[in-house]
Amino acid sequence: MEQEHASTDAAQLRRALRFSKLPDPIRLEDTVEERPAAPHDADSGAYNSDWWLIRMGGL
C-alpha cells in the first residue's frame, strides 16, 4: 500500500514539474514566412504586365 502511494506521488510530482509552466511566447514575426508563390523567370522574357487582365478574361 505504501509503495503505491509513493509511486503516485512521484508521478504527480513529474506532472507538476512538466505542466507547471507555460511555454515561452512566440513572436508574430517568427510565425510568418513571406516568399513569392512562383519565382519570376526573367531569362525567358515571358513576363506579361497584363497577365491578370488576360487571366480574368478582360481581353
All heavy atoms as TSV, in Angstrom:
chain	resi	resn	atom	element	x	y	z
A	1	MET	N	N	0.812	-1.193	0.000
A	1	MET	CA	C	0.000	0.000	0.000
A	1	MET	C	C	0.862	1.266	0.000
A	1	MET	O	O	0.592	2.181	-0.744
A	1	MET	CB	C	-0.822	-0.035	1.262
A	1	MET	CG	C	-2.283	0.000	1.318
A	1	MET	SD	S	-3.339	0.392	0.066
A	1	MET	CE	C	-4.774	-0.280	0.752
A	2	GLU	N	N	1.875	1.244	0.827
A	2	GLU	CA	C	2.748	2.418	0.933
A	2	GLU	C	C	3.531	2.635	-0.361
A	2	GLU	O	O	3.752	3.759	-0.767
A	2	GLU	CB	C	3.714	2.240	2.109
A	2	GLU	CG	C	4.496	3.500	2.443
A	2	GLU	CD	C	3.604	4.651	2.902
A	2	GLU	OE1	O	2.583	4.400	3.566
A	2	GLU	OE2	O	3.933	5.793	2.571
A	3	GLN	N	N	3.910	1.548	-1.030
A	3	GLN	CA	C	4.659	1.652	-2.282
A	3	GLN	C	C	3.812	2.315	-3.378
A	3	GLN	O	O	4.306	3.131	-4.130
A	3	GLN	CB	C	5.120	0.257	-2.737
A	3	GLN	CG	C	5.975	0.259	-3.969
A	3	GLN	CD	C	7.325	0.935	-3.742
A	3	GLN	OE1	O	7.739	1.143	-2.611
A	3	GLN	NE2	N	7.968	1.285	-4.832
A	4	GLU	N	N	2.527	1.953	-3.483
A	4	GLU	CA	C	1.640	2.552	-4.476
A	4	GLU	C	C	1.495	4.046	-4.222
A	4	GLU	O	O	1.473	4.852	-5.152
A	4	GLU	CB	C	0.272	1.883	-4.441
A	4	GLU	CG	C	0.269	0.473	-4.962
A	4	GLU	CD	C	-1.116	-0.143	-4.869
A	4	GLU	OE1	O	-2.101	0.620	-4.788
A	4	GLU	OE2	O	-1.203	-1.368	-4.873
A	5	HIS	N	N	1.403	4.437	-2.980
A	5	HIS	CA	C	1.244	5.844	-2.632
A	5	HIS	C	C	2.493	6.634	-3.033
A	5	HIS	O	O	2.386	7.734	-3.562
A	5	HIS	CB	C	0.961	5.976	-1.133
A	5	HIS	CG	C	0.692	7.373	-0.689
A	5	HIS	ND1	N	-0.143	8.218	-1.380
A	5	HIS	CD2	C	1.148	8.086	0.371
A	5	HIS	CE1	C	-0.187	9.383	-0.765
A	5	HIS	NE2	N	0.585	9.334	0.305
A	6	ALA	N	N	3.654	6.060	-2.831
A	6	ALA	CA	C	4.899	6.742	-3.180
A	6	ALA	C	C	5.034	6.885	-4.700
A	6	ALA	O	O	5.490	7.917	-5.187
A	6	ALA	CB	C	6.090	5.980	-2.611
A	7	SER	N	N	4.630	5.867	-5.464
A	7	SER	CA	C	4.750	5.947	-6.918
A	7	SER	C	C	3.763	6.958	-7.497
A	7	SER	O	O	4.070	7.651	-8.469
A	7	SER	CB	C	4.568	4.580	-7.554
A	7	SER	OG	O	3.245	4.126	-7.358
A	8	THR	N	N	2.578	7.050	-6.942
A	8	THR	CA	C	1.629	8.051	-7.437
A	8	THR	C	C	2.101	9.448	-7.079
A	8	THR	O	O	1.904	10.382	-7.852
A	8	THR	CB	C	0.213	7.813	-6.887
A	8	THR	OG1	O	0.256	7.810	-5.470
A	8	THR	CG2	C	-0.357	6.522	-7.394
A	9	ASP	N	N	2.758	9.603	-5.942
A	9	ASP	CA	C	3.302	10.908	-5.597
A	9	ASP	C	C	4.427	11.289	-6.558
A	9	ASP	O	O	4.529	12.452	-6.955
A	9	ASP	CB	C	3.832	10.911	-4.160
A	9	ASP	CG	C	2.695	10.908	-3.147
A	9	ASP	OD1	O	1.564	11.254	-3.529
A	9	ASP	OD2	O	2.957	10.557	-1.985
A	10	ALA	N	N	5.259	10.333	-6.950
A	10	ALA	CA	C	6.339	10.605	-7.894
A	10	ALA	C	C	5.764	10.985	-9.263
A	10	ALA	O	O	6.246	11.925	-9.910
A	10	ALA	CB	C	7.255	9.404	-8.012
A	11	ALA	N	N	4.725	10.278	-9.696
A	11	ALA	CA	C	4.095	10.595	-10.975
A	11	ALA	C	C	3.441	11.974	-10.917
A	11	ALA	O	O	3.531	12.760	-11.867
A	11	ALA	CB	C	3.059	9.531	-11.330
A	12	GLN	N	N	2.818	12.268	-9.798
A	12	GLN	CA	C	2.191	13.574	-9.647
A	12	GLN	C	C	3.243	14.678	-9.636
A	12	GLN	O	O	3.043	15.740	-10.224
A	12	GLN	CB	C	1.372	13.609	-8.367
A	12	GLN	CG	C	0.604	14.889	-8.178
A	12	GLN	CD	C	-0.244	14.874	-6.923
A	12	GLN	OE1	O	-0.169	13.934	-6.126
A	12	GLN	NE2	N	-1.047	15.897	-6.760
A	13	LEU	N	N	4.374	14.425	-9.019
A	13	LEU	CA	C	5.457	15.403	-8.990
A	13	LEU	C	C	6.008	15.637	-10.400
A	13	LEU	O	O	6.245	16.776	-10.801
A	13	LEU	CB	C	6.581	14.927	-8.059
A	13	LEU	CG	C	7.780	15.854	-7.952
A	13	LEU	CD1	C	7.362	17.207	-7.395
A	13	LEU	CD2	C	8.858	15.222	-7.095
A	14	ARG	N	N	6.179	14.572	-11.195
A	14	ARG	CA	C	6.650	14.725	-12.577
A	14	ARG	C	C	5.669	15.540	-13.411
A	14	ARG	O	O	6.061	16.388	-14.201
A	14	ARG	CB	C	6.871	13.358	-13.210
A	14	ARG	CG	C	8.141	12.673	-12.751
A	14	ARG	CD	C	8.504	11.502	-13.648
A	14	ARG	NE	N	7.449	10.508	-13.772
A	14	ARG	CZ	C	7.296	9.451	-12.978
A	14	ARG	NH1	N	8.143	9.245	-11.983
A	14	ARG	NH2	N	6.324	8.601	-13.167
A	15	ARG	N	N	4.367	15.266	-13.249
A	15	ARG	CA	C	3.368	16.035	-13.989
A	15	ARG	C	C	3.385	17.500	-13.578
A	15	ARG	O	O	3.288	18.395	-14.410
A	15	ARG	CB	C	1.973	15.447	-13.753
A	15	ARG	CG	C	1.675	14.233	-14.573
A	15	ARG	CD	C	0.203	13.883	-14.527
A	15	ARG	NE	N	-0.296	13.643	-13.189
A	15	ARG	CZ	C	-0.227	12.471	-12.550
A	15	ARG	NH1	N	0.322	11.442	-13.132
A	15	ARG	NH2	N	-0.704	12.348	-11.330
A	16	ALA	N	N	3.518	17.746	-12.287
A	16	ALA	CA	C	3.533	19.126	-11.799
A	16	ALA	C	C	4.744	19.872	-12.349
A	16	ALA	O	O	4.636	21.040	-12.748
A	16	ALA	CB	C	3.544	19.139	-10.274
A	17	LEU	N	N	5.899	19.216	-12.426
A	17	LEU	CA	C	7.086	19.866	-12.973
A	17	LEU	C	C	6.946	20.118	-14.472
A	17	LEU	O	O	7.383	21.143	-14.987
A	17	LEU	CB	C	8.331	19.013	-12.703
A	17	LEU	CG	C	8.788	18.958	-11.249
A	17	LEU	CD1	C	9.921	17.951	-11.095
A	17	LEU	CD2	C	9.208	20.328	-10.770
A	18	ARG	N	N	6.300	19.196	-15.169
A	18	ARG	CA	C	6.178	19.319	-16.617
A	18	ARG	C	C	5.157	20.381	-17.016
A	18	ARG	O	O	5.361	21.145	-17.959
A	18	ARG	CB	C	5.774	17.971	-17.209
A	18	ARG	CG	C	5.641	18.006	-18.699
A	18	ARG	CD	C	5.320	16.655	-19.265
A	18	ARG	NE	N	5.186	16.723	-20.706
A	18	ARG	CZ	C	4.724	15.751	-21.439
A	18	ARG	NH1	N	4.371	14.615	-20.893
A	18	ARG	NH2	N	4.606	15.893	-22.732
A	19	PHE	N	N	4.029	20.429	-16.322
A	19	PHE	CA	C	2.929	21.282	-16.740
A	19	PHE	C	C	2.747	22.519	-15.866
A	19	PHE	O	O	1.759	23.232	-16.003
A	19	PHE	CB	C	1.622	20.481	-16.755
A	19	PHE	CG	C	1.646	19.345	-17.724
A	19	PHE	CD1	C	1.645	18.032	-17.280
A	19	PHE	CD2	C	1.679	19.573	-19.079
A	19	PHE	CE1	C	1.664	16.979	-18.175
A	19	PHE	CE2	C	1.698	18.528	-19.985
A	19	PHE	CZ	C	1.690	17.226	-19.524
A	20	SER	N	N	3.683	22.824	-14.994
A	20	SER	CA	C	3.502	23.950	-14.091
A	20	SER	C	C	3.869	25.280	-14.723
A	20	SER	O	O	3.595	26.332	-14.168
A	20	SER	CB	C	4.338	23.745	-12.829
A	20	SER	OG	O	5.713	23.734	-13.151
A	21	LYS	N	N	4.472	25.270	-15.920
A	21	LYS	CA	C	4.932	26.494	-16.560
A	21	LYS	C	C	4.436	26.541	-18.009
A	21	LYS	O	O	4.485	25.545	-18.715
A	21	LYS	CB	C	6.462	26.516	-16.542
A	21	LYS	CG	C	7.076	27.747	-17.120
A	21	LYS	CD	C	8.594	27.643	-17.081
A	21	LYS	CE	C	9.133	28.540	-18.157
A	21	LYS	NZ	N	10.247	28.049	-18.864
A	22	LEU	N	N	3.959	27.709	-18.424
A	22	LEU	CA	C	3.532	27.878	-19.802
A	22	LEU	C	C	4.751	27.955	-20.721
A	22	LEU	O	O	5.816	28.394	-20.299
A	22	LEU	CB	C	2.718	29.167	-19.945
A	22	LEU	CG	C	1.350	29.165	-19.281
A	22	LEU	CD1	C	0.741	30.562	-19.370
A	22	LEU	CD2	C	0.447	28.155	-19.925
A	23	PRO	N	N	4.613	27.555	-21.976
A	23	PRO	CA	C	5.741	27.675	-22.903
A	23	PRO	C	C	6.054	29.146	-23.174
A	23	PRO	O	O	5.217	30.026	-22.993
A	23	PRO	CB	C	5.247	26.978	-24.167
A	23	PRO	CG	C	3.779	26.891	-24.040
A	23	PRO	CD	C	3.451	26.938	-22.583
A	24	ASP	N	N	7.260	29.396	-23.617
A	24	ASP	CA	C	7.672	30.760	-23.926
A	24	ASP	C	C	6.828	31.293	-25.073
A	24	ASP	O	O	6.514	30.560	-26.018
A	24	ASP	CB	C	9.148	30.803	-24.321
A	24	ASP	CG	C	10.056	30.402	-23.168
A	24	ASP	OD1	O	9.644	30.627	-22.012
A	24	ASP	OD2	O	11.148	29.889	-23.426
A	25	PRO	N	N	6.466	32.571	-25.044
A	25	PRO	CA	C	5.657	33.124	-26.130
A	25	PRO	C	C	6.449	33.187	-27.437
A	25	PRO	O	O	7.665	33.324	-27.431
A	25	PRO	CB	C	5.304	34.532	-25.643
A	25	PRO	CG	C	6.262	34.842	-24.555
A	25	PRO	CD	C	6.731	33.544	-23.993
A	26	ILE	N	N	5.738	33.077	-28.547
A	26	ILE	CA	C	6.349	33.129	-29.873
A	26	ILE	C	C	5.987	34.473	-30.494
A	26	ILE	O	O	4.825	34.866	-30.522
A	26	ILE	CB	C	5.838	31.985	-30.759
A	26	ILE	CG1	C	6.208	30.657	-30.135
A	26	ILE	CG2	C	6.389	32.095	-32.163
A	26	ILE	CD1	C	5.611	29.468	-30.835
A	27	ARG	N	N	6.987	35.167	-31.014
A	27	ARG	CA	C	6.727	36.452	-31.653
A	27	ARG	C	C	5.981	36.239	-32.957
A	27	ARG	O	O	6.191	35.245	-33.651
A	27	ARG	CB	C	8.034	37.184	-31.936
A	27	ARG	CG	C	8.821	37.524	-30.704
A	27	ARG	CD	C	10.075	38.273	-31.044
A	27	ARG	NE	N	10.752	37.683	-32.209
A	27	ARG	CZ	C	11.623	38.323	-32.968
A	27	ARG	NH1	N	11.944	39.567	-32.719
A	27	ARG	NH2	N	12.204	37.729	-33.991
A	28	LEU	N	N	5.109	37.167	-33.310
A	28	LEU	CA	C	4.341	37.055	-34.541
A	28	LEU	C	C	5.250	37.036	-35.759
A	28	LEU	O	O	4.990	36.334	-36.733
A	28	LEU	CB	C	3.353	38.220	-34.642
A	28	LEU	CG	C	2.406	38.185	-35.830
A	28	LEU	CD1	C	1.558	36.919	-35.790
A	28	LEU	CD2	C	1.527	39.405	-35.852
A	29	GLU	N	N	6.352	37.767	-35.713
A	29	GLU	CA	C	7.285	37.802	-36.834
A	29	GLU	C	C	7.885	36.422	-37.103
A	29	GLU	O	O	8.281	36.119	-38.219
A	29	GLU	CB	C	8.426	38.794	-36.565
A	29	GLU	CG	C	7.975	40.230	-36.443
A	29	GLU	CD	C	7.488	40.584	-35.048
A	29	GLU	OE1	O	7.918	39.936	-34.072
A	29	GLU	OE2	O	6.669	41.494	-34.929
A	30	ASP	N	N	7.969	35.590	-36.077
A	30	ASP	CA	C	8.544	34.259	-36.246
A	30	ASP	C	C	7.542	33.251	-36.799
A	30	ASP	O	O	7.905	32.122	-37.108
A	30	ASP	CB	C	9.083	33.743	-34.912
A	30	ASP	CG	C	10.241	34.578	-34.408
A	30	ASP	OD1	O	10.882	35.262	-35.234
A	30	ASP	OD2	O	10.507	34.554	-33.194
A	31	THR	N	N	6.277	33.632	-36.936
A	31	THR	CA	C	5.258	32.693	-37.392
A	31	THR	C	C	4.895	32.882	-38.856
A	31	THR	O	O	4.117	32.116	-39.398
A	31	THR	CB	C	3.974	32.836	-36.558
A	31	THR	OG1	O	3.437	34.152	-36.742
A	31	THR	CG2	C	4.241	32.589	-35.091
A	32	VAL	N	N	5.449	33.904	-39.512
A	32	VAL	CA	C	5.075	34.222	-40.889
A	32	VAL	C	C	6.310	34.141	-41.782
A	32	VAL	O	O	7.368	34.623	-41.429
A	32	VAL	CB	C	4.473	35.649	-40.964
A	32	VAL	CG1	C	4.153	36.019	-42.395
A	32	VAL	CG2	C	3.238	35.756	-40.104
A	33	GLU	N	N	6.142	33.518	-42.923
A	33	GLU	CA	C	7.209	33.474	-43.913
A	33	GLU	C	C	6.656	34.037	-45.214
A	33	GLU	O	O	5.653	33.550	-45.730
A	33	GLU	CB	C	7.683	32.041	-44.132
A	33	GLU	CG	C	8.754	31.923	-45.176
A	33	GLU	CD	C	9.177	30.488	-45.405
A	33	GLU	OE1	O	8.735	29.596	-44.679
A	33	GLU	OE2	O	9.961	30.269	-46.340
A	34	GLU	N	N	7.291	35.065	-45.725
A	34	GLU	CA	C	6.848	35.682	-46.969
A	34	GLU	C	C	7.806	35.308	-48.096
A	34	GLU	O	O	9.009	35.506	-47.980
A	34	GLU	CB	C	6.795	37.198	-46.827
A	34	GLU	CG	C	5.737	37.667	-45.867
A	34	GLU	CD	C	5.657	39.177	-45.800
A	34	GLU	OE1	O	6.265	39.842	-46.657
A	34	GLU	OE2	O	4.999	39.673	-44.897
A	35	ARG	N	N	7.242	34.760	-49.165
A	35	ARG	CA	C	8.025	34.454	-50.355
A	35	ARG	C	C	7.064	34.408	-51.538
A	35	ARG	O	O	5.874	34.148	-51.377
A	35	ARG	CB	C	8.776	33.139	-50.213
A	35	ARG	CG	C	7.895	31.967	-49.939
A	35	ARG	CD	C	8.717	30.726	-49.740
A	35	ARG	NE	N	7.838	29.668	-49.249
A	35	ARG	CZ	C	8.096	28.409	-49.327
A	35	ARG	NH1	N	9.230	28.011	-49.857
A	35	ARG	NH2	N	7.262	27.529	-48.866
A	36	PRO	N	N	7.545	34.663	-52.735
A	36	PRO	CA	C	6.653	34.650	-53.899
A	36	PRO	C	C	6.113	33.247	-54.166
A	36	PRO	O	O	6.786	32.247	-53.898
A	36	PRO	CB	C	7.541	35.118	-55.038
A	36	PRO	CG	C	8.936	34.996	-54.548
A	36	PRO	CD	C	8.906	35.026	-53.059
A	37	ALA	N	N	4.897	33.201	-54.684
A	37	ALA	CA	C	4.270	31.907	-54.965
A	37	ALA	C	C	5.003	31.185	-56.086
A	37	ALA	O	O	5.186	29.982	-56.037
A	37	ALA	CB	C	2.812	32.108	-55.333
A	38	ALA	N	N	5.421	31.914	-57.080
A	38	ALA	CA	C	6.186	31.332	-58.184
A	38	ALA	C	C	7.344	32.279	-58.480
A	38	ALA	O	O	7.139	33.480	-58.603
A	38	ALA	CB	C	5.315	31.160	-59.410
A	39	PRO	N	N	8.541	31.760	-58.597
A	39	PRO	CA	C	9.670	32.654	-58.877
A	39	PRO	C	C	9.538	33.289	-60.258
A	39	PRO	O	O	9.035	32.664	-61.197
A	39	PRO	CB	C	10.878	31.738	-58.804
A	39	PRO	CG	C	10.346	30.373	-58.980
A	39	PRO	CD	C	8.933	30.382	-58.481
A	40	HIS	N	N	9.948	34.522	-60.370
A	40	HIS	CA	C	9.894	35.232	-61.642
A	40	HIS	C	C	11.022	34.736	-62.549
A	40	HIS	O	O	12.177	34.690	-62.159
A	40	HIS	CB	C	10.038	36.731	-61.403
A	40	HIS	CG	C	10.059	37.534	-62.659
A	40	HIS	ND1	N	8.969	37.636	-63.486
A	40	HIS	CD2	C	11.036	38.252	-63.242
A	40	HIS	CE1	C	9.282	38.388	-64.516
A	40	HIS	NE2	N	10.541	38.782	-64.398
A	41	ASP	N	N	10.673	34.369	-63.761
A	41	ASP	CA	C	11.646	33.860	-64.719
A	41	ASP	C	C	12.019	34.981	-65.683
A	41	ASP	O	O	11.374	35.178	-66.717
A	41	ASP	CB	C	11.063	32.662	-65.466
A	41	ASP	CG	C	12.084	31.987	-66.347
A	41	ASP	OD1	O	13.289	32.278	-66.194
A	41	ASP	OD2	O	11.678	31.164	-67.191
A	42	ALA	N	N	13.055	35.728	-65.334
A	42	ALA	CA	C	13.461	36.869	-66.149
A	42	ALA	C	C	14.189	36.423	-67.412
A	42	ALA	O	O	14.226	37.162	-68.395
A	42	ALA	CB	C	14.363	37.785	-65.338
A	43	ASP	N	N	14.751	35.243	-67.440
A	43	ASP	CA	C	15.538	34.783	-68.587
A	43	ASP	C	C	14.668	34.472	-69.806
A	43	ASP	O	O	15.067	34.678	-70.937
A	43	ASP	CB	C	16.347	33.551	-68.221
A	43	ASP	CG	C	17.408	33.866	-67.170
A	43	ASP	OD1	O	17.813	35.042	-67.084
A	43	ASP	OD2	O	17.808	32.945	-66.444
A	44	SER	N	N	13.454	33.979	-69.578
A	44	SER	CA	C	12.629	33.572	-70.710
A	44	SER	C	C	11.915	34.742	-71.359
A	44	SER	O	O	11.412	34.613	-72.477
A	44	SER	CB	C	11.599	32.537	-70.261
A	44	SER	OG	O	10.619	33.172	-69.453
A	45	GLY	N	N	11.829	35.865	-70.698
A	45	GLY	CA	C	11.136	37.015	-71.257
A	45	GLY	C	C	9.642	36.807	-71.321
A	45	GLY	O	O	8.946	37.429	-72.120
A	46	ALA	N	N	9.121	35.929	-70.493
A	46	ALA	CA	C	7.704	35.596	-70.530
A	46	ALA	C	C	6.860	36.514	-69.655
A	46	ALA	O	O	5.673	36.282	-69.496
A	46	ALA	CB	C	7.500	34.150	-70.082
A	47	TYR	N	N	7.421	37.578	-69.130
A	47	TYR	CA	C	6.659	38.469	-68.273
A	47	TYR	C	C	5.638	39.236	-69.104
A	47	TYR	O	O	5.937	39.775	-70.164
A	47	TYR	CB	C	7.588	39.446	-67.555
A	47	TYR	CG	C	6.837	40.438	-66.697
A	47	TYR	CD1	C	6.262	40.034	-65.510
A	47	TYR	CD2	C	6.709	41.758	-67.086
A	47	TYR	CE1	C	5.569	40.927	-64.721
A	47	TYR	CE2	C	6.016	42.662	-66.310
A	47	TYR	CZ	C	5.442	42.247	-65.126
A	47	TYR	OH	O	4.755	43.129	-64.349
A	48	ASN	N	N	4.412	39.266	-68.624
A	48	ASN	CA	C	3.350	39.998	-69.289
A	48	ASN	C	C	2.665	40.851	-68.236
A	48	ASN	O	O	2.038	40.337	-67.314
A	48	ASN	CB	C	2.366	39.024	-69.929
A	48	ASN	CG	C	1.310	39.740	-70.762
A	48	ASN	OD1	O	1.147	40.957	-70.671
A	48	ASN	ND2	N	0.596	38.969	-71.567
A	49	SER	N	N	2.748	42.178	-68.390
A	49	SER	CA	C	2.173	43.070	-67.371
A	49	SER	C	C	0.658	43.006	-67.349
A	49	SER	O	O	0.032	43.395	-66.369
A	49	SER	CB	C	2.631	44.510	-67.616
A	49	SER	OG	O	2.182	44.943	-68.888
A	50	ASP	N	N	0.042	42.516	-68.423
A	50	ASP	CA	C	-1.418	42.389	-68.468
A	50	ASP	C	C	-1.887	40.976	-68.177
A	50	ASP	O	O	-2.998	40.601	-68.528
A	50	ASP	CB	C	-1.931	42.814	-69.853
A	50	ASP	CG	C	-1.766	44.292	-70.095
A	50	ASP	OD1	O	-1.869	45.054	-69.109
A	50	ASP	OD2	O	-1.529	44.678	-71.248
A	51	TRP	N	N	-1.075	40.185	-67.511
A	51	TRP	CA	C	-1.432	38.796	-67.216
A	51	TRP	C	C	-2.747	38.701	-66.467
A	51	TRP	O	O	-3.605	37.892	-66.799
A	51	TRP	CB	C	-0.329	38.136	-66.395
A	51	TRP	CG	C	-0.706	36.750	-65.987
A	51	TRP	CD1	C	-0.531	35.625	-66.713
A	51	TRP	CD2	C	-1.356	36.362	-64.770
A	51	TRP	NE1	N	-1.021	34.546	-66.023
A	51	TRP	CE2	C	-1.537	34.979	-64.833
A	51	TRP	CE3	C	-1.800	37.043	-63.658
A	51	TRP	CZ2	C	-2.149	34.271	-63.807
A	51	TRP	CZ3	C	-2.410	36.344	-62.634
A	51	TRP	CH2	C	-2.574	34.967	-62.725
A	52	TRP	N	N	-2.923	39.549	-65.479
A	52	TRP	CA	C	-4.149	39.488	-64.677
A	52	TRP	C	C	-5.363	39.776	-65.545
A	52	TRP	O	O	-6.421	39.177	-65.383
A	52	TRP	CB	C	-4.070	40.471	-63.507
A	52	TRP	CG	C	-4.033	41.903	-63.944
A	52	TRP	CD1	C	-2.937	42.637	-64.251
A	52	TRP	CD2	C	-5.164	42.752	-64.160
A	52	TRP	NE1	N	-3.305	43.896	-64.651
A	52	TRP	CE2	C	-4.672	44.001	-64.598
A	52	TRP	CE3	C	-6.528	42.589	-64.029
A	52	TRP	CZ2	C	-5.508	45.062	-64.897
A	52	TRP	CZ3	C	-7.358	43.653	-64.328
A	52	TRP	CH2	C	-6.839	44.880	-64.758
A	53	LEU	N	N	-5.212	40.676	-66.510
A	53	LEU	CA	C	-6.332	41.021	-67.379
A	53	LEU	C	C	-6.660	39.864	-68.326
A	53	LEU	O	O	-7.836	39.540	-68.546
A	53	LEU	CB	C	-5.972	42.273	-68.182
A	53	LEU	CG	C	-7.082	42.967	-68.946
A	53	LEU	CD1	C	-8.202	43.387	-68.010
A	53	LEU	CD2	C	-6.528	44.201	-69.639
A	54	ILE	N	N	-5.618	39.214	-68.845
A	54	ILE	CA	C	-5.832	38.062	-69.715
A	54	ILE	C	C	-6.443	36.912	-68.928
A	54	ILE	O	O	-7.385	36.253	-69.361
A	54	ILE	CB	C	-4.486	37.612	-70.347
A	54	ILE	CG1	C	-3.960	38.722	-71.256
A	54	ILE	CG2	C	-4.648	36.315	-71.104
A	54	ILE	CD1	C	-2.518	38.518	-71.663
A	55	ARG	N	N	-5.943	36.689	-67.740
A	55	ARG	CA	C	-6.415	35.587	-66.902
A	55	ARG	C	C	-7.880	35.763	-66.516
A	55	ARG	O	O	-8.639	34.790	-66.454
A	55	ARG	CB	C	-5.534	35.519	-65.645
A	55	ARG	CG	C	-5.938	34.547	-64.632
A	55	ARG	CD	C	-5.469	33.183	-65.016
A	55	ARG	NE	N	-5.805	32.273	-63.934
A	55	ARG	CZ	C	-5.809	30.984	-64.060
A	55	ARG	NH1	N	-5.447	30.438	-65.177
A	55	ARG	NH2	N	-6.138	30.229	-63.072
A	56	MET	N	N	-8.308	37.001	-66.275
A	56	MET	CA	C	-9.674	37.252	-65.858
A	56	MET	C	C	-10.636	37.433	-67.050
A	56	MET	O	O	-11.791	37.748	-66.885
A	56	MET	CB	C	-9.737	38.498	-64.966
A	56	MET	CG	C	-8.963	38.363	-63.686
A	56	MET	SD	S	-9.621	36.996	-62.727
A	56	MET	CE	C	-8.214	36.571	-61.753
A	57	GLY	N	N	-10.132	37.273	-68.255
A	57	GLY	CA	C	-10.992	37.315	-69.435
A	57	GLY	C	C	-11.305	38.717	-69.914
A	57	GLY	O	O	-12.301	38.921	-70.609
A	58	GLY	N	N	-10.476	39.668	-69.570
A	58	GLY	CA	C	-10.756	41.043	-69.971
A	58	GLY	C	C	-10.305	41.376	-71.373
A	58	GLY	O	O	-10.723	42.388	-71.937
A	59	LEU	N	N	-9.478	40.565	-71.972
A	59	LEU	CA	C	-9.011	40.879	-73.334
A	59	LEU	C	C	-9.662	39.996	-74.359
A	59	LEU	O	O	-9.977	38.902	-74.240
A	59	LEU	CB	C	-7.488	40.703	-73.431
A	59	LEU	CG	C	-6.679	41.796	-72.745
A	59	LEU	CD1	C	-5.188	41.497	-72.878
A	59	LEU	CD2	C	-6.956	43.153	-73.363
